[in-house]
Amino acid sequence: MIKTFEDSHLGSFFAISTEYPDQLVDRKKPLMFIWNDGDQKQIIHIDERRITLPPSTVLCTTYLYNLRIDNSTNGLKFLLFNREFYCIHTNDTEVSCNGLLFFGSDFTPTLDLSPDETDTLRTLFRVLSEEFDIRETGREEMLRILLKRFIIRCTRMANIQIVKNGDNQTEIDLIRHYNVFVEEYFKTKKRVSDYAKLLYKSPKTIANVFSKNSERTPLEVIHNRVMLEAKRMLLYTDKSAKQIGIDLGYNDPAQFSKLFKKQTGSTTTEFKNRKQKSLNRKY
């Protein structure tokens, strides 16, 4: 069973599955929960690591890894989503994609479920499965709310279970805090040096840590977040591109337009017209 939701206008994506959806993972590069809800241990290969996932455990992983699962149809459940579906719709930090569970490093938390937590997550998964089948107004928001509940439950467990240790834990925390600061200040702070000051680090230190632990540069983190918000405002508000640029901290319209074209391959007008035509065809 694989059920998916996609909004092509924002590039948002969410899916649940009871078998490893390898094509979706390869194509969408999602954030993912892998939940062993069976009665046998499962072997998961993440890059060169071999991870044993016992029954009643949840593994949290990001788009940075190459995954292979020996037996993906024996009790495993998957929740897959991208930042466009969840993160741009919340100002949360610890329960967002930049929080404790998903922070863009090579750290993959594994959570142990109690019988009560297992029952709770099974109920959430069942309700999610039912909601995917509904074709009515509000389905996307309901899916997002249910996903957020799942993330919050897992974050609460992670706060209790994850012991902060390991040789690179300081670097992991630095990346997480950098991402959280970007979520909070991306409209007003556009330089890596701005965030380095907040973290009491040099820009060079920030860059070195990202090069060791992330596929993105610190500047790409900022630009990607700005573009997500710009696309949302172009599609779902009546604001002009100039006003959107100002709202996002670009007083020079040419600077914002140049960045948008570089990041998306389209001008703001081309992007909005193309997506609007797609919407008109859909409805």
C-alpha positions in Angstrom: 0.0 0.0 0.0 1.3 3.4 -1.0 -0.8 6.6 -0.7 0.5 10.0 -1.8 -0.4 13.6 -1.8 1.3 16.2 -4.0 0.9 19.9 -4.7 2.9 20.6 -7.9 2.5 24.3 -7.4 4.7 24.4 -4.3 6.5 21.1 -4.9 5.1 19.7 -1.7 4.8 16.0 -1.1 3.6 13.6 1.5 3.1 9.8 1.4 2.6 6.8 3.6 3.4 3.2 2.7 3.6 -0.3 4.0 6.4 -1.2 1.7 9.6 0.6 0.9 8.7 3.1 -1.9 12.2 3.2 -3.4 11.2 5.1 -6.6 9.5 7.8 -4.5 12.6 8.1 -2.2 14.9 8.3 -5.2 12.7 10.9 -7.0 11.5 13.0 -4.1 14.5 12.9 -1.6 12.2 13.2 1.4 12.5 13.3 5.1 11.3 9.9 6.4 10.1 7.9 9.3 10.7 4.2 9.1 8.6 2.3 11.6 9.0 -1.3 12.4 5.5 -2.3 13.4 6.1 -6.0 12.9 7.3 -8.7 15.2 10.8 -9.3 13.6 13.9 -7.2 13.4 14.6 -5.5 10.1 18.0 -4.8 8.5 18.4 -1.3 7.0 21.5 -0.2 5.1 22.2 3.5 5.3 25.2 4.4 3.1 27.8 2.0 4.4 26.2 1.4 7.8 24.1 -1.7 8.6 21.4 -0.8 11.1 19.2 -3.3 12.9 15.7 -2.0 13.5 14.0 -4.0 16.2 10.2 -4.3 16.5 8.4 -1.3 18.0 11.1 1.2 16.9 11.0 4.2 14.6 14.0 5.4 12.6 14.2 9.1 11.5 16.2 9.8 8.3 16.7 12.5 5.8 17.4 13.0 2.1 21.1 12.9 2.7 21.4 9.1 2.8 21.3 6.2 0.4 19.0 3.5 1.8 18.5 -0.2 1.2 16.2 -2.5 3.1 16.5 -6.2 3.0 12.8 -7.0 3.6 10.6 -3.9 3.3 7.2 -5.7 3.3 7.4 -7.4 6.7 5.8 -5.0 9.2 7.5 -1.8 8.1 5.5 1.4 7.8 6.9 4.6 6.1 5.9 8.3 6.3 7.7 10.4 3.7 7.4 14.2 3.3 9.5 17.1 2.1 10.1 20.5 3.6 7.7 22.2 1.2 4.8 20.1 2.6 5.5 20.7 6.3 8.2 23.1 7.2 7.0 26.2 5.3 3.7 26.0 7.1 5.1 26.1 10.7 7.2 28.4 12.8 8.0 25.6 15.2 11.7 24.8 15.8 12.1 21.6 17.9 9.2 19.9 16.1 10.1 21.1 12.6 12.4 19.6 10.0 15.2 21.6 11.5 14.5 20.4 15.0 15.7 17.4 17.0 14.5 14.7 14.6 15.6 16.3 11.3 18.5 18.7 11.2 20.5 17.9 8.1 23.4 15.9 9.6 24.4 12.3 9.3 22.8 11.4 12.6 19.7 9.1 12.4 17.8 8.8 15.7 16.1 5.5 16.5 13.2 5.7 19.0 11.8 2.9 21.1 8.0 2.7 21.3 6.1 1.7 24.4 2.9 -0.3 24.0 0.9 2.9 24.6 2.9 4.9 22.0 2.6 2.0 19.6 -1.2 2.1 19.9 -1.2 5.9 19.5 0.9 5.8 16.4 -1.1 3.0 14.9 -4.3 5.1 15.4 -2.6 8.1 13.7 -1.4 6.0 10.8 -4.9 4.5 10.3 -6.5 8.0 10.3 -3.8 9.2 7.9 -4.6 6.3 5.6 -8.3 7.2 5.6 -7.6 10.9 5.0 -5.5 10.2 2.0 -8.6 8.7 0.3 -10.7 11.8 0.9 -11.0 14.2 -2.1 -12.5 17.2 -0.3 -11.5 20.7 0.6 -9.2 20.7 3.6 -7.6 17.4 3.0 -4.1 18.9 2.7 -4.4 20.8 6.0 -5.8 17.7 7.8 -2.9 15.6 6.5 -0.4 18.2 7.7 -2.1 18.4 11.1 -1.9 14.6 11.5 1.7 14.5 10.3 2.6 17.2 12.9 1.0 15.1 15.6 3.2 12.2 14.6 6.3 14.4 14.6 5.4 15.8 18.0 4.9 12.3 19.5 8.3 11.3 18.2 10.0 14.5 19.3 8.7 14.0 22.8 10.2 10.5 22.8 13.5 11.7 21.3 13.8 14.3 24.1 13.8 11.5 26.6 15.7 8.8 24.8 18.4 10.5 22.8 21.6 10.9 24.8 23.7 13.7 23.3 27.1 12.1 22.9 29.5 11.1 20.1 32.5 12.7 18.6 30.6 15.0 16.2 27.7 15.9 18.5 28.9 19.4 18.8 28.9 19.8 15.1 25.4 18.2 14.8 24.1 20.7 17.4 25.7 23.6 15.5 24.0 22.6 12.2 20.7 22.2 14.0 20.9 25.6 15.7 22.0 27.2 12.5 19.0 25.8 10.7 16.7 26.9 13.5 18.0 30.4 13.4 17.5 30.5 9.6 13.8 29.5 10.2 13.5 32.4 12.6 15.4 35.1 10.8 15.5 34.3 7.0 13.4 37.4 6.2 15.9 39.8 7.8 19.3 38.0 7.8 20.7 36.9 4.4 24.4 36.4 5.1 26.2 33.4 6.7 28.1 35.9 8.9 24.8 37.1 10.4 24.1 33.6 11.7 27.7 33.0 12.7 27.4 36.0 15.1 24.3 34.5 16.6 26.1 31.2 17.2 29.3 32.9 18.4 31.3 31.2 15.6 33.2 32.4 12.6 31.7 32.1 9.1 34.7 29.8 8.2 33.9 27.5 11.1 30.2 27.3 10.0 31.3 26.5 6.5 33.7 23.8 7.6 31.1 22.0 9.8 28.6 22.0 6.9 31.1 20.7 4.4 31.7 17.7 6.8 28.1 17.0 7.7 25.8 18.3 5.0 25.3 18.3 1.3 24.2 21.9 1.4 26.3 25.0 2.1 25.2 27.5 4.8 24.3 30.0 2.1 22.1 27.5 0.3 20.2 26.9 3.5 19.3 30.6 3.6 18.4 30.8 -0.1 16.3 27.7 -0.1 14.2 28.9 2.8 13.7 32.3 1.2 12.6 30.7 -2.1 10.1 28.4 -0.4 8.4 31.4 1.1 8.6 33.4 -2.1 6.8 30.7 -4.0 4.1 30.4 -1.4 3.5 34.2 -1.5 3.4 34.3 -5.3 0.9 31.5 -5.5 -1.4 32.3 -2.5 -1.3 36.1 -2.1 -2.1 39.0 -4.3 1.1 40.7 -3.5 3.4 41.9 -6.3 6.8 40.5 -6.8 8.2 43.8 -5.6 6.2 43.7 -2.4 7.1 40.0 -1.8 10.8 40.9 -2.2 10.4 43.7 0.4 8.6 41.4 2.8 11.4 38.9 2.5 14.0 41.6 3.2 15.1 42.7 -0.3 14.5 46.4 -0.7 16.1 46.3 -4.2 13.6 44.5 -6.5 16.3 43.7 -9.0 18.3 41.8 -6.3 15.3 39.7 -5.4 14.4 39.0 -9.0 17.9 38.0 -9.9 18.0 35.6 -6.9 14.6 34.1 -7.8 15.7 33.5 -11.4 18.9 32.0 -10.4 17.3 29.6 -7.9 14.2 28.6 -9.9 15.2 29.1 -13.5 12.1 31.4 -14.0 11.2 35.0 -13.4 8.6 35.6 -10.8 6.0 36.4 -13.6 6.8 33.2 -15.5 6.6 31.1 -12.3 3.2 32.6 -11.3 1.7 32.4 -14.8 2.8 28.9 -15.3 1.4 27.7 -12.0 -1.8 29.6 -12.5 -2.4 28.0 -15.9 -1.8 24.6 -14.2 -4.4 25.5 -11.5 -6.9 26.6 -14.1 -6.5 23.3 -16.1 -6.9 21.3 -12.8 -10.2 23.0 -11.9 
